[in-house]
Amino acid sequence: MTRESRLFGAVEAGGTKFVCAIGDESGRLHAEWRFPTTDPVSTLTAVRDFFSEHRGSHGALSAIGVGSFGPVILDQQSAKYGFIGKTPKAGWSHVDVVGMLAREFSCPVGFDTDVNAAALAEHRWGAGRDIAHLVYLTVGTGIGGGIVLVPAMVHLLHMDQHLAQGTSLFILLPPIGLGALRQYWKAGNVDLRAGILCAVGMILGAYVGSKFAVPMSTQKLKGSFGGFLIFSAVLLWHKAKPAAAASGETKAGGV
């Protein structure tokens, strides 16, 4: 590690286990520890002890990032920012995660849901490095999902959930409407009548949806957004099953 490299702490706060790690700007891990999630005091003490122990050998941390099971309070204007909200996991409701780390290590602490953190990590380091948008779904102690476009605007541009979702629609309009449509039109692959009918339906649907979404609290909007992702994933899974069965029958017939 060069003298210029900065070190960062990472915490995956899961309902079943915690993972703590220290890495540098290149993505190289210097230390990692996994341990079961127990009660808040014992678990967060273990997190503190891990970073304190390695601070002597690796140096001070420039920042710490936390991806946590939820629900979590992400509104930075809230007095409860960095807390785990009302969760079914016994003893963990209203636990201050960010405050403890900030006090102990005197560095910035980033905080997000575990699935958003994983989606951002895949986009930065993993399977999503070469694409503009991705959907990340996880099935573990719970089921969750994250879309990079919206979380990226929340974190990098400091937008709230409502503003990020509205802006994402504006971002997607020009490339879809002006880019892709032109190519399909030239190839004769546009049904004008069906397109107009569907467009009118989508405009009305989007208008009605926005009437419900705009007055919602940020937490409820995020929950609805996640529910839509799960519903979409289930539909895709059901559609994929017949195709997989047909593929298996074809292979069997070929044998």
PLY file of the C-alpha trace (Angstrom):
ply
format ascii 1.0
element vertex 255
property float x
property float y
property float z
element edge 254
property int vertex1
property int vertex2
end_header
0.00 0.00 0.00
1.38 3.41 -0.95
1.52 6.27 1.50
-1.13 8.11 -0.55
-3.70 5.31 -0.35
-6.64 5.99 1.90
-8.23 3.30 4.03
-11.96 2.75 4.38
-14.02 0.68 6.76
-17.01 -1.35 5.61
-19.82 -2.94 7.59
-22.42 -5.31 6.22
-25.03 -5.34 8.95
-27.18 -8.38 8.28
-29.99 -9.91 10.25
-28.05 -13.17 10.54
-24.42 -12.06 10.45
-22.20 -8.98 10.37
-19.20 -8.59 8.07
-16.55 -5.96 8.84
-13.70 -5.12 6.49
-10.94 -2.62 5.83
-9.90 -1.82 2.26
-8.16 0.83 0.21
-9.07 2.91 -2.84
-8.00 0.18 -5.26
-10.55 -2.20 -3.77
-7.96 -4.42 -2.06
-9.02 -5.86 1.29
-6.58 -5.60 4.19
-8.71 -7.22 6.89
-12.10 -8.94 7.18
-14.14 -10.52 9.97
-17.52 -12.27 9.98
-19.53 -12.96 13.11
-23.14 -13.76 14.05
-25.66 -10.99 14.72
-26.69 -11.13 18.38
-27.99 -8.29 20.54
-27.19 -4.67 19.52
-24.74 -3.90 22.33
-22.63 -7.04 21.84
-22.72 -6.82 18.05
-21.83 -3.13 17.76
-19.12 -3.58 20.39
-17.61 -6.28 18.18
-17.71 -3.87 15.22
-15.99 -1.16 17.25
-13.35 -3.59 18.53
-12.55 -4.82 15.00
-11.81 -1.32 13.68
-10.00 -0.28 16.86
-7.76 -3.35 16.76
-6.74 -2.77 13.15
-6.35 0.99 13.49
-2.95 0.47 15.10
-1.57 -1.71 12.31
-3.28 -0.16 9.29
-3.78 3.46 10.27
-6.79 5.75 10.69
-9.86 5.29 8.50
-10.85 8.03 6.04
-14.50 6.97 6.17
-16.76 4.05 7.05
-19.61 2.70 4.92
-22.52 0.72 6.38
-25.08 -1.35 4.49
-27.74 -2.44 6.97
-30.83 -4.57 7.24
-33.86 -2.42 7.75
-35.93 -0.51 7.79
-33.33 2.22 8.22
-33.59 6.00 8.59
-31.78 7.56 5.60
-33.10 11.13 5.77
-30.01 13.14 6.75
-32.21 15.96 8.02
-33.81 13.64 10.56
-32.59 13.47 14.15
-32.82 9.69 13.74
-30.56 9.54 10.68
-28.37 6.44 10.87
-30.80 4.54 13.08
-32.40 1.19 12.35
-36.15 1.79 12.42
-38.94 -0.38 13.74
-37.76 -3.84 12.72
-39.15 -7.31 13.48
-35.66 -8.38 14.62
-35.88 -8.50 18.40
-34.03 -5.75 20.24
-32.82 -3.89 17.15
-35.56 -1.28 16.75
-34.34 2.34 17.11
-30.65 1.40 17.35
-28.17 4.16 16.47
-25.54 2.60 14.18
-24.01 5.69 12.57
-23.72 7.70 15.78
-21.62 5.05 17.52
-19.16 4.76 14.62
-18.88 8.52 14.11
-18.16 9.10 17.81
-15.62 6.29 18.07
-13.63 6.96 14.89
-14.20 10.66 14.14
-14.70 10.13 10.41
-17.58 10.40 7.92
-19.98 7.45 8.01
-22.06 6.52 4.95
-25.30 4.66 5.63
-27.73 2.82 3.36
-29.81 -0.31 3.03
-27.86 -3.51 2.48
-29.37 -4.04 -0.97
-28.61 -0.51 -2.17
-25.04 -0.88 -0.94
-24.72 -4.19 -2.78
-26.18 -2.71 -5.97
-23.73 0.19 -5.85
-20.86 -2.25 -5.22
-21.82 -4.39 -8.22
-21.96 -1.25 -10.34
-18.55 -0.08 -9.14
-16.63 -3.35 -8.79
-18.72 -6.29 -10.00
-21.13 -7.49 -12.67
-22.47 -4.01 -13.46
-19.20 -2.23 -14.22
-19.83 -1.80 -17.96
-23.54 -0.92 -17.95
-25.46 2.26 -17.21
-28.37 0.82 -15.21
-28.85 -2.40 -13.28
-31.34 -4.08 -10.96
-30.00 -6.00 -7.97
-32.21 -8.51 -6.14
-31.20 -10.44 -3.04
-32.88 -13.34 -1.27
-31.56 -13.90 2.24
-33.06 -13.33 5.70
-35.31 -10.98 3.74
-35.95 -10.15 0.09
-34.84 -6.82 -1.30
-33.82 -4.98 -4.41
-31.95 -1.93 -5.59
-31.76 -0.02 -8.86
-28.53 1.86 -9.43
-29.94 4.87 -11.24
-32.13 6.06 -8.37
-29.74 5.25 -5.45
-26.88 6.89 -7.33
-28.81 10.16 -7.49
-29.79 9.85 -3.83
-26.17 9.40 -2.73
-24.08 11.24 -5.28
-26.43 14.18 -5.91
-28.03 14.16 -2.43
-31.58 13.99 -3.80
-34.44 12.62 -1.74
-36.38 9.58 -3.00
-39.15 11.61 -4.66
-36.77 13.89 -6.57
-34.56 10.97 -7.63
-37.46 8.95 -9.04
-38.86 11.94 -10.93
-35.46 12.87 -12.32
-34.79 9.28 -13.42
-37.91 9.42 -15.60
-36.62 12.59 -17.25
-33.17 11.03 -17.77
-34.62 7.95 -19.49
-36.98 9.87 -21.81
-34.46 11.29 -24.36
-32.45 8.08 -25.02
-35.59 5.96 -25.29
-37.77 8.46 -27.14
-35.18 9.98 -29.46
-32.58 7.24 -29.78
-34.07 3.77 -29.86
-37.45 4.73 -31.37
-35.82 6.19 -34.51
-34.06 2.93 -35.31
-37.18 0.81 -34.81
-39.26 3.26 -36.90
-36.79 3.07 -39.80
-36.95 -0.73 -39.68
-40.76 -0.71 -39.80
-41.07 -2.22 -36.34
-43.46 0.31 -34.82
-47.24 -0.28 -34.60
-48.41 3.34 -34.56
-52.00 2.67 -33.43
-51.02 0.30 -30.61
-48.20 2.64 -29.60
-50.52 5.64 -29.30
-53.05 3.66 -27.26
-50.35 2.32 -24.92
-48.72 5.75 -24.62
-52.03 7.31 -23.59
-52.49 4.51 -21.05
-48.99 5.02 -19.69
-49.46 8.79 -19.43
-52.69 8.33 -17.50
-51.14 5.58 -15.36
-48.07 7.66 -14.62
-50.24 10.66 -13.72
-52.42 8.61 -11.36
-49.31 6.95 -9.89
-47.66 10.31 -9.26
-50.78 11.53 -7.45
-50.27 8.68 -4.99
-46.44 8.82 -4.86
-45.83 12.54 -4.33
-47.76 12.85 -1.02
-46.19 9.62 0.36
-43.52 9.71 3.03
-40.04 8.74 1.86
-40.14 5.45 3.78
-43.50 4.40 2.29
-42.38 5.37 -1.19
-39.24 3.26 -0.85
-41.33 0.34 0.40
-43.68 0.64 -2.58
-40.71 0.88 -4.94
-39.23 -2.30 -3.45
-42.59 -4.10 -3.64
-42.84 -3.26 -7.33
-39.37 -4.73 -7.93
-40.29 -7.95 -6.16
-43.59 -8.21 -8.06
-41.75 -7.69 -11.38
-39.18 -10.34 -10.46
-41.92 -12.87 -9.63
-43.62 -12.25 -12.98
-40.34 -12.74 -14.85
-39.65 -15.94 -12.88
-43.08 -17.35 -13.79
-42.54 -16.53 -17.45
-39.10 -18.13 -17.39
-40.35 -21.47 -16.01
-42.19 -22.64 -19.18
-39.21 -21.65 -21.33
-36.85 -23.61 -19.08
-39.17 -26.64 -19.14
-39.42 -26.49 -22.93
-35.65 -26.28 -23.20
-35.32 -29.36 -20.99
-37.80 -31.31 -23.10
-35.95 -30.33 -26.29
-32.65 -31.55 -24.87
-34.25 -34.80 -23.72
-35.77 -35.34 -27.15
-32.43 -34.70 -28.78
-30.79 -37.34 -26.58
0 1
1 2
2 3
3 4
4 5
5 6
6 7
7 8
8 9
9 10
10 11
11 12
12 13
13 14
14 15
15 16
16 17
17 18
18 19
19 20
20 21
21 22
22 23
23 24
24 25
25 26
26 27
27 28
28 29
29 30
30 31
31 32
32 33
33 34
34 35
35 36
36 37
37 38
38 39
39 40
40 41
41 42
42 43
43 44
44 45
45 46
46 47
47 48
48 49
49 50
50 51
51 52
52 53
53 54
54 55
55 56
56 57
57 58
58 59
59 60
60 61
61 62
62 63
63 64
64 65
65 66
66 67
67 68
68 69
69 70
70 71
71 72
72 73
73 74
74 75
75 76
76 77
77 78
78 79
79 80
80 81
81 82
82 83
83 84
84 85
85 86
86 87
87 88
88 89
89 90
90 91
91 92
92 93
93 94
94 95
95 96
96 97
97 98
98 99
99 100
100 101
101 102
102 103
103 104
104 105
105 106
106 107
107 108
108 109
109 110
110 111
111 112
112 113
113 114
114 115
115 116
116 117
117 118
118 119
119 120
120 121
121 122
122 123
123 124
124 125
125 126
126 127
127 128
128 129
129 130
130 131
131 132
132 133
133 134
134 135
135 136
136 137
137 138
138 139
139 140
140 141
141 142
142 143
143 144
144 145
145 146
146 147
147 148
148 149
149 150
150 151
151 152
152 153
153 154
154 155
155 156
156 157
157 158
158 159
159 160
160 161
161 162
162 163
163 164
164 165
165 166
166 167
167 168
168 169
169 170
170 171
171 172
172 173
173 174
174 175
175 176
176 177
177 178
178 179
179 180
180 181
181 182
182 183
183 184
184 185
185 186
186 187
187 188
188 189
189 190
190 191
191 192
192 193
193 194
194 195
195 196
196 197
197 198
198 199
199 200
200 201
201 202
202 203
203 204
204 205
205 206
206 207
207 208
208 209
209 210
210 211
211 212
212 213
213 214
214 215
215 216
216 217
217 218
218 219
219 220
220 221
221 222
222 223
223 224
224 225
225 226
226 227
227 228
228 229
229 230
230 231
231 232
232 233
233 234
234 235
235 236
236 237
237 238
238 239
239 240
240 241
241 242
242 243
243 244
244 245
245 246
246 247
247 248
248 249
249 250
250 251
251 252
252 253
253 254
